Amino acid sequence: MLANRLRFDRKSFWETVFWANTFLGWSLLLLLPSVAALRTFVQYRSRQPQYLPVTAYLISGNRQIELEVARTSEEKKKGLQFREPLSRSRGMMFVVDPSAPAAAIFPNVEAALDLAFVRSGTAVKIASNVKPCIVRSGAPHSDCEAVYYPHPVDAVLQLRAGTLRELGINPGSELLLQDRDR
């Protein structure tokens, strides 16, 4: 009796293999469109612009520039990508905490920007009219020109190109950065 149970039945074995392969094949065929749709959704979502709340201001004379403040690494990584060009009264501040050397790169930004590297309320480096670059899907950011400041900074401001000149901000200029709550 035990020998009958242990006996190998080729027909039954191959029939089981056939049905298992058929099930697996159809499962994969049905699953592949879902995987493709998920990948498309993830790519689409990663290309959505981020709009952060205005939580600070740069005040210069009678002008007040609203600043969206990027604090988290995710917010900093996304930055101003895929957005319409900034208005003259809008910018983004990247908080560097703790203070450290900083670099800025502009992949997938629509228009040129001005940068101010800030340490203790003073603009320590200015980069004007920095050109953005468009990164094709899957291409590295290495084609994009980075702006680097090798000394510790507390923040990096990104403003519409020409704004720093209009405000008269140069290296050494004291900046009045004010939290929105004040």
C-alpha positions as CSV (number, residue, x, y, z in Angstrom):
1,M,0.0,0.0,0.0
2,L,2.8,2.4,0.9
3,A,4.6,1.4,-2.3
4,N,1.5,2.5,-4.3
5,R,1.5,5.9,-2.7
6,L,5.2,6.4,-3.3
7,R,5.1,5.3,-6.9
8,F,5.9,8.0,-9.4
9,D,3.1,8.7,-11.8
10,R,4.6,10.5,-14.9
11,K,1.2,11.5,-16.4
12,S,0.0,13.1,-13.2
13,F,3.4,14.9,-12.7
14,W,3.5,16.4,-16.2
15,E,-0.2,17.4,-15.9
16,T,0.6,19.2,-12.7
17,V,3.6,21.0,-14.3
18,F,1.4,22.0,-17.3
19,W,-1.3,23.5,-15.1
20,A,1.3,25.3,-12.9
21,N,3.1,26.8,-15.9
22,T,-0.2,27.8,-17.4
23,F,-1.3,29.5,-14.2
24,L,2.1,31.2,-13.8
25,G,2.1,32.4,-17.4
26,W,-1.4,33.9,-17.2
27,S,-0.5,35.5,-13.8
28,L,2.5,37.2,-15.3
29,L,0.6,38.4,-18.3
30,L,-2.0,39.9,-16.1
31,L,0.6,41.4,-13.7
32,L,2.9,43.0,-16.3
33,P,0.5,45.9,-17.2
34,S,0.0,46.6,-13.5
35,V,3.8,46.9,-13.1
36,A,4.1,49.2,-16.1
37,A,1.3,51.3,-14.8
38,L,2.9,51.6,-11.4
39,R,6.2,52.6,-13.0
40,T,4.5,55.3,-15.1
41,F,2.7,56.6,-12.0
42,V,6.0,56.8,-10.0
43,Q,7.7,58.6,-12.9
44,Y,4.7,61.0,-13.3
45,R,4.6,61.6,-9.5
46,S,8.3,62.3,-9.4
47,R,7.9,65.0,-12.1
48,Q,5.3,66.9,-10.2
49,P,6.4,70.3,-8.9
50,Q,6.5,70.9,-5.2
51,Y,5.0,74.0,-3.7
52,L,6.0,74.6,-0.1
53,P,4.3,77.0,2.3
54,V,5.8,80.5,2.6
55,T,7.4,80.5,6.0
56,A,10.0,83.2,5.7
57,Y,10.7,86.5,4.0
58,L,13.7,88.2,2.6
59,I,13.3,92.0,3.3
60,S,15.3,94.5,1.3
61,G,14.3,98.1,1.4
62,N,10.6,98.3,0.5
63,R,10.6,94.8,-1.2
64,Q,9.6,91.7,0.5
65,I,10.4,88.3,-1.1
66,E,8.3,85.4,0.0
67,L,10.4,82.3,0.7
68,E,9.3,78.7,0.6
69,V,11.6,76.9,3.1
70,A,13.0,73.5,2.2
71,R,14.2,71.8,5.4
72,T,14.0,68.0,4.7
73,S,16.3,66.1,2.4
74,E,13.3,65.2,0.2
75,E,12.2,68.9,-0.1
76,K,15.8,69.9,-0.9
77,K,16.2,67.2,-3.5
78,K,13.0,68.3,-5.3
79,G,13.6,72.0,-5.0
80,L,12.2,74.1,-7.8
81,Q,12.1,71.2,-10.4
82,F,9.3,71.1,-12.9
83,R,7.9,74.5,-11.8
84,E,7.0,77.6,-13.8
85,P,9.6,80.3,-13.5
86,L,9.5,82.2,-10.1
87,S,7.8,85.5,-9.8
88,R,9.9,88.5,-8.8
89,S,8.5,88.3,-5.3
90,R,9.0,84.6,-4.7
91,G,12.0,82.4,-3.9
92,M,13.1,79.3,-2.0
93,M,15.4,79.0,1.0
94,F,17.3,75.7,1.6
95,V,18.2,75.4,5.2
96,V,21.6,73.9,5.9
97,D,21.5,72.5,9.5
98,P,24.0,71.9,10.8
99,S,26.1,74.5,8.9
100,A,28.1,72.9,6.2
101,P,29.6,73.6,2.7
102,A,26.9,73.6,0.1
103,A,26.3,73.0,-3.6
104,A,23.4,73.8,-5.7
105,I,22.4,72.2,-9.0
106,F,19.4,73.0,-11.2
107,P,18.1,70.0,-13.0
108,N,14.7,70.4,-14.6
109,V,14.2,74.0,-13.6
110,E,12.5,76.2,-16.2
111,A,14.5,79.4,-15.9
112,A,17.8,80.9,-14.7
113,L,18.2,81.6,-11.0
114,D,20.2,83.8,-8.7
115,L,21.8,82.2,-5.7
116,A,23.0,83.6,-2.4
117,F,24.9,81.4,0.1
118,V,24.2,82.8,3.5
119,R,26.2,82.5,6.8
120,S,25.0,84.2,10.0
121,G,22.7,86.6,8.0
122,T,25.4,87.7,5.5
123,A,25.6,86.8,1.8
124,V,29.0,85.1,1.6
125,K,28.8,84.1,-2.1
126,I,26.5,85.2,-4.9
127,A,25.9,83.4,-8.2
128,S,23.9,85.4,-10.7
129,N,21.9,84.1,-13.7
130,V,22.8,80.5,-13.2
131,K,21.5,78.5,-16.2
132,P,19.3,75.4,-15.5
133,C,19.6,72.1,-17.3
134,I,17.0,69.7,-18.4
135,V,17.7,66.1,-17.5
136,R,16.3,63.4,-19.7
137,S,14.7,60.4,-18.0
138,G,17.4,58.1,-16.7
139,A,20.2,60.5,-17.5
140,P,22.6,61.5,-14.7
141,H,22.7,65.0,-13.3
142,S,26.4,65.2,-14.2
143,D,25.7,67.3,-17.2
144,C,24.3,70.0,-14.9
145,E,26.7,72.7,-13.7
146,A,26.9,72.8,-9.9
147,V,27.5,76.0,-7.9
148,Y,29.6,75.2,-4.9
149,Y,30.7,77.1,-1.8
150,P,33.4,75.3,0.2
151,H,32.9,77.0,3.6
152,P,30.0,76.3,6.0
153,V,26.7,78.1,5.3
154,D,23.4,78.2,7.1
155,A,21.2,78.6,4.0
156,V,21.1,78.9,0.3
157,L,18.6,81.3,-1.4
158,Q,17.3,80.7,-4.9
159,L,15.6,83.6,-6.5
160,R,14.5,84.6,-10.0
161,A,17.5,85.7,-12.1
162,G,18.2,89.4,-11.7
163,T,16.6,89.7,-8.3
164,L,19.8,90.0,-6.3
165,R,21.1,92.8,-8.6
166,E,17.7,94.6,-8.3
167,L,17.9,94.4,-4.5
168,G,21.6,95.5,-4.5
169,I,22.7,92.3,-2.8
170,N,26.4,91.5,-3.2
171,P,28.9,89.3,-1.2
172,G,29.2,90.8,2.2
173,S,25.6,92.2,2.2
174,E,23.6,91.8,5.4
175,L,20.3,90.0,4.7
176,L,17.2,90.5,6.7
177,L,15.6,87.0,6.8
178,Q,12.4,87.0,8.8
179,D,10.2,84.1,9.9
180,R,6.6,84.4,8.8
181,D,5.4,84.1,12.4
182,R,7.1,87.4,13.5
